[in-house]
Amino acid sequence: MILKLQNSCRYLVFSSAALLLAACSTTEPAKNSKQIPQNSDRNFLSQLGKSDIDRLADVEMRENTEILRTLMIKLYKRNPRELRKNTTASAEEMVKSVFENQHGWRFKEISETQGSDAIQQAFRPDYEGDRVMSLIVGLQTMLIKAHGGETEFYFNDIIDPQNIFNAARNVEIAVWQLSNKRDDQGQLFLLTNELNDHEHNLSFEREFGKIIGSLDLLAITLSEKLQRGITRIVQALSTAVFLPLGF
């Protein structure tokens, strides 16, 4: 299991490189092709304050945010009971409210928890709140913290490659918990991939793999650019603890 995940991540690092570099290209996209998310503020003065690394980080952050939005919708549709704990709105409306409203990423529905605390809360047996919201808000706020508290980057911003690397490992831990953590009846807290004789759906694993791959790519790129080494911590996923993300 761990070896398979590591091999998948290595592949995704290279595939993510192609994806992120394509975002800097001026070539017109093919008709009906999926476009890379673009910065809404692309004026000359705004872009003048950015290095190539800043633009790479911009794309990585936007892409991973979009992936988390997609995953939140998919999780609500696989686990509709979680959505009903907070609202009568559709999954799409709920996700739009979470990602687009001005709330500072603090939600009373999940006791205003963030980062790894919110992720762990989603898998607590005694937790009665919205596990989907707790997981996704935890992941998004963890990514923001790993990027120095920013979602858009300029020359004066410093992103620590160790924090980005640690965030990738933390996503791996969250994915393992999502696939393995069970309640007292032996049922998964949240349903994701479907693997049986009739259906093979690994879309959740693929989406999380994209996040891990793009984080690893950015960490390696930053490490080379800043000439700053990365401490590669190896943990067994079943007993791993979330790694710190300092500013």
ZAFI-51283 format. One record per atom (N, C-alpha, C, CB): residue in one letter; x negated, y, z. Coordinates in pm, whole numbers, plus 50000, padded with zeros to 5 digits. Each point is the difference from the previous one (the first is absolute). Glycine has a CB too. Layout:
// ZAFI-51283
AXYZ;...
//
This chain:
// ZAFI-51283
M499174988050000;M500835012050000;M499135012550000;M501814987550121;I497235013249975;I499135011850011;I499115001349876;I500024998050251;L499424990649702;L499145000249883;L500775004649877;L498614981650098;K502645013549891;K500825004049885;K500245015050002;K501094977449998;L499235028250121;L500265014250013;L498765008149968;L501744995250171;Q497095000249877;Q498755007249973;Q499685000149851;Q499174993750226;N501024994849707;N499744999349857;N500945009049923;N499194976550027;S502095023950016;S500975008649934;S499605014650014;S501804983150044;C497685020450076;C499605013950024;C498835004049913;C500834998150233;R498204992549748;R498845003149915;R500465002949857;R498524985450144;Y502415006349809;Y500535002249866;Y500715013549990;Y500254975249971;L500545028150134;L500775012149996;L499145012550009;L501864987450102;V496955011549962;V499085011450003;V499655004249858;V499084992450221;F500604997849695;F499605003149863;F501205004549916;F498134983350019;S503025010150001;S501185004149925;S500465013850043;S500664976149974;S499205026950155;S500385013250050;S499085010849944;S500884989550210;A497845007049771;A499055009749942;A500475004449863;A498124989550127;A502295000949792;A500495003349867;A501265008650009;A499034978649910;L501845018050184;L501255007350017;L499755014450042;L501134978750061;L497975023250038;L499745013350051;L499245008749901;L500004990550229;L499045003449701;L499255007749900;L500905004249885;L497934987650062;A503065004049908;A500935003549892;A500785012650032;A500184975949942;A500005026850187;A500765011850041;A499305012949961;A500934986950189;C497755012449795;C499235012049964;C499935002049849;C498664997150209;S501864993749716;S499925000749855;S501055009549945;S499134976649993;T500585030049896;T500965008949936;T500724993249886;T498595019350064;T501164967949913;T500654992649892;T501484998950026;T497914987349958;E502925014749940;E501444998850014;E500374985650032;E500345019149841;P500574978750258;P500394986450034;P500844993849890;P499935006050241;A500004980849749;A500804993049901;A501475001650034;A498164983549960;K502695016049939;K501435001650019;K500524989150092;K500205010549773;N500664993550322;N500624990950096;N499034994150102;N501644994649825;S497105010450176;S499044994950098;S500225006950134;S498324995249817;K501284998050291;K500095005750135;K498835009550020;K501184979350088;Q499125033149949;Q498955009950015;Q499495000350144;Q501015013649815;I497704989850199;I499415001750131;I500595012550063;I497874988449929;P502495011350201;P500515012250065;P499025011549988;P501284985950160;Q499255025949805;Q499155011649980;Q500285010650106;Q499914995349754;N499085012450276;N500165010950095;N500955010349942;N497694996250092;S503285008049990;S500985009849951;S499365013649975;S501794987850124;D497115015049947;D499305012849984;D498724997549922;D500985009150217;R499104992449650;R498844997149915;R499445012749937;R500954977249954;N499345034650106;N499505012349941;N498495000950017;N502185011350047;F497224997449875;F498545000949992;F499385003350135;F500225007049764;L500345002850307;L499415004350126;L500044988950104;L500695023449949;S500404969050053;S500114988950096;S498964989349969;S502455004650028;Q497424992049845;Q499074989349961;Q498545004650010;Q501754990849848;L498025022450147;L498645005250011;L499394996750135;L500605018549842;G500244980150261;G499514997150133;G499844985350030;G501075020650069;K498944971149827;K499924985550020;K498794994149926;K502504999250026;S496844991450040;S498974992149934;S500654987749938;S498235008150162;D500994984149764;D500524987649943;D500474990450109;D498475002949804;I500794997050309;I500384991450112;I501335004650059;I497584995550049;D502625017649959;D501275005250051;D501164995649911;D498805019850098;R500994980949772;R501064995949907;R500274985150011;R499365018549845;L499584973750172;L500164985650019;L500814997250126;L497824995949881;A501865011250227;A500734998250126;A501455004449985;A497885003450128;D502365007449796;D501375004549974;D500824988949936;D499175023549974;V500274970549922;V500714989649927;V500234987850089;V498995008149785;E499964988050288;E500134988350090;E501095002250103;E497574995049968;M502475016750094;M501005002850103;M501405000449941;M498305012850128;R501864993649757;R501335000849938;R500494986349957;R499485023149923;E499614969050019;E500394986749953;E500404991150118;E498455002449803;N500784997950304;N500324991650116;N501295004450068;N497574995950032;T502695017149968;T501285004950054;T501164994849916;T498865020650088;E500994979749780;E501064994949913;E500224985050022;E499435017649831;I499484975150190;I500124985650025;I500764997650131;I497844995749875;L501865012150228;L500704998350127;L501485003549986;L497885005250123;R502445004549796;R501425003149973;R500684987849936;R499455024649971;T499884969749930;T500554988249933;T500174988450097;T498935007349786;L500064990650297;L500064989050097;L501115002250102;L497564996449970;M502675015950070;M501065002850097;M501364996549943;M498615018250100;I501634985449774;I501264996449934;I500154984849992;I499925021449867;K499014971950090;K500044985449986;K500254993350136;K498445001649803;L500925003550301;L500194994250134;L501435002050049;L497585004250051;Y502995007449925;Y501395002350040;Y500954990749926;Y499445023950050;K500274973649823;K500894991349923;K499874985450040;K499855016149811;R498974980050236;R499814986450051;R500484998850145;R498054997249845;N502025014250225;N500375000050142;N501055010950026;N497684991450064;P503495007349877;P501015010750010;P500445003150143;P500774993349776;R499094997250315;R500395002650139;R499175011350061;R500694976050024;E498055025649931;E499155010650053;E500505013749956;E498054984349998;L502385016849878;L500525012749948;L501255004250075;L499064994649775;R501804995850256;R501275003050067;R499815004450144;R501084983449852;K497745014850204;K499765004350139;K500005015250013;K498674979250036;N501045027949854;N499845014550007;N500985007949915;N497664995850045;T502854998249847;T500735008149903;T500974991549918;T498065015649989;T502874991049947;T500894993449903;T499575003549858;T501905000650165;A497015007049823;A499485003849869;A499394988049928;A499575023350086;S500164978349786;S499344989449923;S498524999750035;S501685002549813;A497674986650148;A498564998850024;A499255011449933;A500234975150016;E500175028249861;E499325010749926;E500165013550069;E500374987249788;E500835015550263;E500245012750068;E499215000850130;E502295001049898;M497654987950173;M499254999650126;M498515002649975;M501694983850095;V497765009749803;V498585001649968;V499705014449958;V499884975749931;K501005030149990;K499825014049959;K499975009150121;K501154995349782;S499745002350315;S500045008150121;S498704998750079;S502494997350007;V496984990550003;V498784997650078;V498805006749936;V500954978350078;F498945020749790;F498785004649932;F500065014549954;F499674976749928;E501515029350065;E500095013349942;E500455010850096;E500474988949788;N500235007750318;N500455010250095;N498865004750089;N502274990049998;Q497885022050057;Q498975005850088;Q500254995350143;Q499775020449849;H499424970250196;H500234994250133;H498694997150073;H502124990049914;G496765012950022;G498724997550064;G499734985450028;G500185022250099;W500544969149830;W499844985550016;W500294995450143;W498305000449817;R502615006750250;R500454995650132;R501514997849994;R498105012750117;F502314975249912;F501414996149989;F500494994650133;F499704995049755;K501375010950296;K500554995350127;K500494985649990;K500655023550056;E499714972149821;E500504986449980;E498964989450037;E501485008849820;I497244995050172;I498934990550036;I499155005650114;I499974991349764;S500685017150321;S499365005750118;S498785008649966;S500814980450129;E499185025349750;E498955009049954;E498614993549997;E501365018850090;T498604968149904;T498704993249993;T499405001449861;T500754983650175;Q497925015649818;Q499285001249873;Q498854990149998;Q500625024349983;G498754974449899;G498794992149985;G500154985650045;G498745020750030;S500184973950026;S499994985950039;S501024997050110;S497604999049938;D502745011050145;D501024997950102;D501354996849936;D498785015650155;A501554991749739;A501264997649931;A499994986649927;A500305024849973;I498564971649969;I499894987049932;I500224988750099;I498405009949832;Q500924990750282;Q500134989550101;Q501414999650058;Q497575002550053;Q503055009049960;Q501365000750051;Q500964992249911;Q499505022350101;A500274978149769;A500874993149904;A500054985050022;A499515017849837;F499474976750231;F499944985550020;F500104996050148;F498604998649795;R501875010750288;R500224996650141;R501324992450015;R498695020350073;P501324968449996;P501234992250015;P501135007850065;P498594979950016;D501095029350075;D501045007350072;D500435012949931;D499094990350208;Y500345012649676;Y500325012549930;Y501374998949932;Y497545004649965;E503335005050059;E501354999849945;E500215010649893;E500794991250216;G498195016749755;G500135010549901;G499774995049858;G499265016050172;D500614993449736;D499834997149857;D498554995649975;D501815016949938;R498014970350041;R498654994549979;R499405004749867;R500644980050138;V500175021649761;V499505004549870;V499465014250012;V501664985149881;M499115023950178;M499545013850017;M498745000650084;M502365008049980;S497614984350129;S498845000150088;S498754995549926;S501504995750195;L498624993849724;L498854994849925;L499525010049896;L500864976850035;I500035028449883;I499595008849890;I499515013450051;I501654988849852;V499035017050246;V499525012650059;V498634997850065;V502395007850039;G497444980750027;G498714996950059;G498904999349895;G501174987650180;L499115005849708;L499004998849894;L499695013649937;L500794976649955;Q500235031350015;Q499785012949936;Q499235009550091;Q502104996849868;T498275004050259;T499295009050091;T498594994950028;T502205006550104;M497604980549892;M498654994650013;M499135004349882;M500924980350129;L499635019249750;L499255004349883;L499685014950007;L501104982049864;I499865026150179;I499755014450011;I498885002750100;I502415004749942;K497634988550172;K498955001950100;K498654995749945;K501674996450183;A498284992549744;A498744995249943;A499415010049902;A500804976650028;H500055031649910;H499555010249904;H499785013550067;H501224987949819;G498575012050313;G499735012550071;G501225008550024;G497784999449900;G503414994550095;G501235007350025;G500535007549879;G499265002150231;E500164995649653;E500405007249877;E500614990349898;E498185017050041;T502604988749867;T500534992249888;T499555005549866;T501984994150140;E497345017449864;E499415005949880;E498645005650039;E502285005649899;F496744993750009;F498625001950042;F499275010449915;F499994976450080;Y499115031349990;Y499215010549937;Y498564998950046;Y502025015149988;F497124993649958;F498564999550029;F499684999850149;F499645011949788;N501134995650290;N499675001350142;N500534988450085;N500025024649968;D500714966149970;D500514988550074;D498964988850003;D502365006149933;I497524987650181;I499054988950016;I500794987450035;I498145015850076;I501734974149840;I500654987150024;I498914990050039;I501895005149835;D498264988950280;D499024990550049;D500244986449935;D499825012550221;P499214982249703;P500204987049933;P500294988750099;P498495007849818;Q500964993250305;Q500274989550100;Q501474999850037;Q497675002550090;N502965009249920;N501435000550032;N500834993749888;N499615020750136;I500004981949741;I500734994349886;I499834984949997;I499695021449869;F499094973950155;F499744985650006;F500824993750113;F497685003649907;N502325002750211;N500764994650113;N501494999649969;N498255008750156;A502245001549773;A501425000249963;A500354988149910;A500005025150019;A499114971649889;A500234988449913;A500114987250081;A498785011549815;R500334987050284;R500054988150086;R501284999950084;R497484999550007;N502955012250036;N501235000850079;N501224996149916;N498965017950140;V501034985849733;V501104995949912;V500014984849986;V499865021949874;E498944972150115;E499924985449995;E500624993650124;E497935001949862;I501805003950255;I500564994850125;I501525001349997;I497895006150126;A502615005449829;A501455002249993;A500654990149905;A499665024250051;V499694972949836;V500554990449904;V500064986150061;V499105013849809;W499844982450265;W500014986950066;W501144999350101;W497514998049969;Q502685012450110;Q501085000050098;Q501364999249932;Q498565013350156;L501594993849734;L501254999949926;L500354986049951;L499575023749930;S499434968750033;S500214986649945;S500034989150106;S498905007749795;N500714995450328;N499834989550100;N500685002350134;N497904995849890;K502355016650149;K500605002750130;K501474995650002;K498425019450032;R501944972850072;R501354994450009;R500605002550137;R499374982349833;D501985017150171;D500705001750126;D500074986750075;D501345018949901;D499384981050211;D500084988150084;D500694988349930;D500045014950197;Q500744987949700;Q500684989549923;Q499174995349881;Q502185009750070;G496614995549918;G499134996049890;G500285007149869;G499844978350110;Q500985032349893;Q500335007349879;Q499085012149985;Q502404992450016;L497195010449861;L499175011849974;L500765012650042;L498844988249809;F500445021450249;F500645012550036;F500495007449876;F498555001450203;L500694998049688;L500375006549875;L499744990349884;L499475022950095;L501524975749818;L499864991349883;L499305007649889;L502084987150064;T496995006349867;T499295006349888;T500014990649880;T498545012950160;N500324980649812;N499894991449884;N500944988050009;N497635007249975;E502814988249911;E500874988349992;E499244988749932;E502095014649992;L497684974650081;L499284988549947;L500804987450030;L497775011750029;N502894982949869;N500734987450016;N500094993149866;N501335009450193;D499454979949799;D500084992249877;D500705007749888;D500034979350138;H500715031249898;H500795007149900;H499455013849964;H501964987750085;E497245018050004;E499535013749977;E498595001950053;E502365008150012;H496824998849910;H498645003450041;H499825015149980;H499094976749938;N501095030950169;N499925014549994;N498905004850095;N502475001749941;L496415002550002;L498875004750080;L499785015149984;L498954977449976;S502135029849990;S499855014249969;S499525008050120;S501804997649831;F498584998850290;F499535007250118;F498484998750013;F502224996150116;E497284991849868;E498564997750010;E499255008149896;E500444977050088;R500095023849791;R499335007749894;R499955014850035;R500774983249831;E500345022350218;E500035014250032;E499045003550114;E502385000849923;F497614991050181;F499065002550110;F498564998349951;F501724992150166;G498054998449744;G498664998049945;G499505012349926;G500494975849981;K500415031349952;K499615012449930;K499515010450100;K501674995149818;I499035006150293;I499595009750103;I498624996650053;I502405003750063;I497404983649972;I498704995650054;I498895002449898;I501164982750142;G499105013849734;G498995001749895;G499625014549978;G500874979649894;S500115029450103;S499685014149975;S499285006350120;S502025001649849;L498334994150272;L499285004950118;L498544995449998;L502164999750132;D497634987649835;D498624995049992;D499205007349893;D500804977650078;L499835025249809;L499325007449894;L499585013850048;L501324987449828;L499605019850237;L499685013450048;L498924999550107;L502335007449948;A497744982750142;A498984998950106;A498624997949940;A501734990550155;I498165000649746;I498714997249937;I499495012449926;I500644975749976;T500265031249953;T499625011949924;T499515011050094;T501674994149822;L499065008250287;L499595010150097;L498674996550066;L502415005150042;S497424982149988;S498754995650062;S498815002849909;S501264982250124;E498895015149747;E498925002749905;E499765015049985;E500574979049878;K500515028750113;K499905014349980;K499355007050119;K502024999049855;L498394997150266;L499525006550121;L498744993650057;L502335006350048;Q497244982549889;Q498864992450051;Q500214996350147;Q498495011949837;R502734983450188;R500384996450137;R500464985450000;R500665024150054;G498674967650025;G500324985850001;G501344996950065;G497584995650005;I502934992649964;I501254995250058;I499704987750085;I501345009049803;T499154990950319;T499884988250085;T501124990549965;T498935013350186;R500714975149761;R501004990449953;R500344990350112;R499155002049763;I501995000550299;I500454991950113;I500814988249948;I500025020350151;V499634967849893;V500704987949957;V500804994550118;V498214994849828;Q503095003350152;Q500864994650103;Q500894989149940;Q499975022050125;A500404968449955;A501024990449959;A501345007250006;A498654979950085;L502125019849807;L501235007749994;L500994996350109;L499665002049756;S500354985450283;S500974995550100;S499755005950138;S500234979049871;T498545025350156;T499665005750132;T499435014149988;T499574976850084;A500485029049798;A499375013049975;A500725011250074;A499254991849776;V499975018350262;V500565012250060;V499835011349901;V499494992150236;F501435017649769;F499925011349909;F498765008350029;F502495000349981;L496805003449913;L498755007450013;L500285014850020;L498834983149857;P500285023850216;P500235014350028;P499835008549876;P499234996250232;L501505015049765;L499915009749892;L499765013650062;L501524986249849;G497225017650167;G499695012950061;G499935010849896;G498764988450181;F501395024049861;F499865011449909;F498545003849987;F502295008450063;
//
